[in-house]
């Protein structure tokens, strides 16, 4: 198993909209990927959030990196203007 956590900073007032877009748009995309195990979006309520994804293998997790980058660019670039801090590794 392999996990990736991507943490973001954003305007506090944008948290609910980011969560809505991620849950409605990105979560179904990543869930359809081969090797997908689990995905969650966490909103601290204070201008910070993170996605946590678990995959069957490192290769499956890496395949979603471009998917995530493309989704953010297309759907969230104004709400998440800075790149995430990424932590990943074997579980």
Phi, psi and omega in degrees: 000149183220136182238151176226131172241125177244118181252143187230154170241142182201174177295132183309319183290348179270354186303313182295321179292319177299313180301317180298313181295317180296312183292323182277327187252311185278316183307313179298328178293312183290326179296335180278351182286144177296135179089000179294139176240309186202148178215139177217146170250133180241126176245118182290341184083002183230032177084018175224145178207169181207151170251143178232122182230141178236137182229164180291333183208165176299319181299318178295320179295316181297329180297335181274352181299314179291324177299314180295314180299318179294319179296315179298315179300317185280327189244337190229009187300330179281333181268333178235075188285344181248150180297153179283160167272129186243131172236129181213156177168178180293143177259000000 
